[in-house]
């Protein structure tokens, strides 16, 4: 039998390409019954680093580069997330075409998209695939998405004390200034896109998070409880990091230099593949490293006024970053440190016995790589959610130090030197190193055989069907085909089981035990499934919910409002709290609508039950679903 196939869509940028493909590598390594095809959007010509990385993938993972989007189509470099999402938007027709082609020639069962490629989730519904978001960020970031409505309410309150820490369930409290930049300009496109992105997290069958329980126990525990409240299931599968680095000339030079240094004596300084400093901050960092007296390995990139300037705009090829260093710096520090332009093999550097600290921008990839190698951190956040990661590391896990900045946002040289010495030789640094060593062991345990993250990934694989539920071509039977997620157990908690009607002559779908509601509370039209394929279904418009669930048909009549014939549903299938619509003269109904404050707003499953009887097709009492055309 042909192996099942999984389609993967990253978002542009090396920082988002590598995590989702490392996840894919781990998936096919642990579960070799799958093939993976990665459909890659890009801005401009794909960078050499991406092409080189793709050459290292196993034969069970293939890749397709889409026609590149020009930088002119994504002009606003000040809001990186919006820039990335806009580039994906322009790539959607190409993504759909490649996915359609893939479905026509292979047995595709699921679509996994990067968080910033969430617009492609619609194609999973169109082609009847299971759908997942891969979040290459902390579980804390996912908590922020899930908590977005409440957070927006808090930030919009005129009575809010700006000095009061913001508390997101399961997460360490942080200050307003540590939120990503778009939160501080809530009328801008960046914040609006965040709110829209948050809504997309309600639609997939699940969310993969590159974290692990021992690292973010509070956030992950709360996220897993969110499933009960109608959110998709969250799967912590990390730490997943790049297993090796792409060889370049600089790699051999820096590793040879490290071989000559004392154990744990070198501070590694790097701001990731996209981070840049202003010229003034670049100078202060250089003088601070020199003043500290500590050994250092510094990866330098040409300064810029935009901290994320190198993310989509390349690596500054043609510009020698060494020319921006303070005059005489290289000569004065030639016995103290090594300065390397643009790139080093970070995995090998962090794993080297001479590396004793990491001055990092705290991008999540770098955080996890540091944790896996047990290297303590000096946190120097630049953009995106890096300040939130920093708060987790410094205040929550206590495995990092953070330099203080002056009124102009500058970390001055004396402060840099003080923090570097504190981490590398101070008492606080010793305690931080011990805590980081504990996290290193926990990370190793999470991904070993039988570890928490390994078992979580196996749980997901067990829920993926061995064959598609139905044709992967868009349906010609109805304008909206029931998404494949409705057939998967991972979605059952989000929808109610229904067993109030007998299987009459119009037929029923024996393979569909759940009620698939559209946002307007009408039922999806469906293609014939399983045994029903031989039945001729009558032509009728897709019925509304009230055609099925009146006050008499519900399995819990004591919650019904006698003044209405149907359950009062909001558009997200949650019940409105409407005690005023109950008949006050009827003791069976009076005050029986659940109280929102005490019980929470109940979901559909609270009203129609969730224990569907296993019975033969002839005996089942289940929801009768009409399609919009005859099928047979």
Buried (B, 14 or more C-beta within 10 A) or exposed (E): EEEBBBBBBBBBBBBBBBBBBBBBBBBBEBBEEBBBBBBBBBBBEBBEBBEEBBEBBEEBBBBBBBEBBEBEBBEEBBBBBBBBBBBBBBBBEBBBEBBBEBBEEBBBBBBBBBBBBBBBBBBBBBBBBBBBBBBBBBBBBBBBBBBBEEBBEBBEEEEEEEEEEBEBBBBBEBEBEBBBBBBEEBEBBBBEBBBEBBEBBEBBBBBBBBBBBBBBEBBBEBBBEBBEEBBBBBBBBBBBBBEEBBEBEBBEEBBEBBEEBEEBBBBBBBBBBBBBBBEEBBBBBBBBBBBBEBBBBBBBBBBBEBBBBBBBBBBBEEEEBEEBBEEEBBEEBEEEBBBBBBBBBBBBBBBBEBBBBBBBBBBBBBBBBBBBBBBBBBBBBBBBBBBBBBBBBBBBBBBBBBBEEEEEEBBBBEBBBBBBBBBBBBEEBEEBBEBBBEBBEBBEBBBEEEBBBBEBBEBBBEBBEEEBBBBBBBBEBBEBBBBBBBBBEBBBBBBBBBBBBEBEEBBBBBEBBBBBBBEEBBBBBBBBBEEBEEBEBEEEEBBBBBBBBBBEBBBEBEBBBBBBEBBEBEEEBBBEBEBEEBBEEEEEBEEBBBEBEEEBBBBBBBBBBBEBEEEEBEEBBBBBBBBBBEBE
